Amino acid sequence: MRKFAAFALAGAFAFTLTAPVLAADPPKAANPQQERMKACNEKATGKTGDARKEFMSACLSGKDPAPKMTQQEKMTSCNKQAGAMKGDERKKFMSSCLSA
């Protein structure tokens, strides 16, 4: 029983000395594949099922497709581009911008 107590005390003492050293180790840097996976996961929020699988496959292989703009986003973008245009000029521009 004394041997066990001596070993336990020695182990506790050794751990007390090495704990600050173990805590000071910096976390390992993620490799590029892990970074790509993290970025693709963030971009894939809201996608589910086959759409998510297809997106993740393309994203991880480096074929990250640009997300399509919604009609509302297109309208906002075209309005900004139209700026101070008025009348027929603006109508013509908006028609071509929104159909592109």
FENTA-V786471 format. One record per residue. N is the residue number from 1. RES is the residue in three letters. SS is DSSP state (H for helix, E for strand, L for the rest). PHI is phi as a letter, one per 30 degrees, with the letter a starting at -180 (NA if undefined). D_FIRST is the distance of its C-alpha to the first C-alpha in whole Angstrom. Layout:
[[N & RES & SS & PHI & D_FIRST] [N & RES & SS & PHI & D_FIRST]]
This chain:
[[1 & MET & L & NA & 0] [2 & ARG & H & d & 4] [3 & LYS & H & d & 5] [4 & PHE & H & d & 5] [5 & ALA & H & d & 6] [6 & ALA & H & d & 9] [7 & PHE & H & d & 10] [8 & ALA & H & d & 11] [9 & LEU & H & d & 12] [10 & ALA & H & d & 14] [11 & GLY & H & d & 15] [12 & ALA & H & d & 17] [13 & PHE & H & d & 18] [14 & ALA & H & d & 20] [15 & PHE & H & d & 21] [16 & THR & H & d & 23] [17 & LEU & H & d & 25] [18 & THR & H & c & 26] [19 & ALA & H & e & 27] [20 & PRO & H & d & 30] [21 & VAL & H & d & 31] [22 & LEU & H & d & 30] [23 & ALA & H & d & 32] [24 & ALA & L & d & 35] [25 & ASP & L & d & 36] [26 & PRO & L & d & 39] [27 & PRO & L & d & 40] [28 & LYS & L & d & 41] [29 & ALA & L & d & 45] [30 & ALA & L & d & 46] [31 & ASN & L & d & 49] [32 & PRO & H & e & 52] [33 & GLN & H & d & 52] [34 & GLN & H & d & 49] [35 & GLU & H & d & 52] [36 & ARG & H & d & 55] [37 & MET & H & d & 53] [38 & LYS & H & d & 52] [39 & ALA & H & d & 56] [40 & CYS & H & d & 57] [41 & ASN & H & d & 55] [42 & GLU & H & d & 56] [43 & LYS & H & d & 60] [44 & ALA & L & d & 59] [45 & THR & L & d & 58] [46 & GLY & L & j & 61] [47 & LYS & L & d & 61] [48 & THR & L & b & 60] [49 & GLY & H & i & 60] [50 & ASP & H & d & 63] [51 & ALA & H & d & 64] [52 & ARG & H & d & 60] [53 & LYS & H & e & 60] [54 & GLU & H & d & 63] [55 & PHE & H & d & 63] [56 & MET & H & d & 59] [57 & SER & H & d & 60] [58 & ALA & H & d & 63] [59 & CYS & H & d & 61] [60 & LEU & H & d & 58] [61 & SER & L & d & 61] [62 & GLY & L & j & 63] [63 & LYS & L & c & 66] [64 & ASP & L & d & 65] [65 & PRO & L & d & 68] [66 & ALA & L & d & 69] [67 & PRO & L & d & 69] [68 & LYS & L & d & 72] [69 & MET & L & d & 74] [70 & THR & L & d & 74] [71 & GLN & H & d & 78] [72 & GLN & H & d & 77] [73 & GLU & H & d & 76] [74 & LYS & H & d & 79] [75 & MET & H & d & 81] [76 & THR & H & d & 79] [77 & SER & H & d & 79] [78 & CYS & H & d & 83] [79 & ASN & H & d & 84] [80 & LYS & H & d & 82] [81 & GLN & H & d & 84] [82 & ALA & H & d & 87] [83 & GLY & L & h & 87] [84 & ALA & L & c & 91] [85 & MET & L & d & 92] [86 & LYS & L & b & 95] [87 & GLY & H & i & 97] [88 & ASP & H & d & 98] [89 & GLU & H & d & 96] [90 & ARG & H & d & 93] [91 & LYS & H & e & 93] [92 & LYS & H & d & 94] [93 & PHE & H & d & 91] [94 & MET & H & d & 88] [95 & SER & H & d & 90] [96 & SER & H & d & 89] [97 & CYS & H & d & 86] [98 & LEU & H & d & 84] [99 & SER & H & d & 86] [100 & ALA & L & d & 84]]
